[in-house]
Amino acid sequence: MINGATTIDLSGYFADDDKDNLSYNYGVVEGISITIDADLMTLVPDDGFFGNATAVFTAFDGLNLTIQNVLLIVPEKAIENAT
């Protein structure tokens, strides 16, 4: 659930058995701005956006790619918290 600007540490959700560094990416999600800086992803709902959206996130260690579909939920109250 996204309740205003939300930051998530991706290292808590993706791991590499060989301890290789991971690079992260994402697909564009209508109504939600996404940025990634190192292991930290920040999600911010656009002004006036609430509802559900599906996002695709990936982690890549230089050899293997992991793809994860995630349902993002923005409650109507989150609009007030983002400002």
MOPE-V388461 format. One line per field, one symbol per residue. phi: phi as a letter, one per 20 degrees, with the letter a starting at -180 (. if undefined). Layout:
BEGIN
phi: ???
END
This chain:
BEGIN
phi: .dcnfcdceffedcbdgemffdddbbefcfnceccccleddddcffgnebpdbddddcccdncddddcecedddfgffgfffe
END
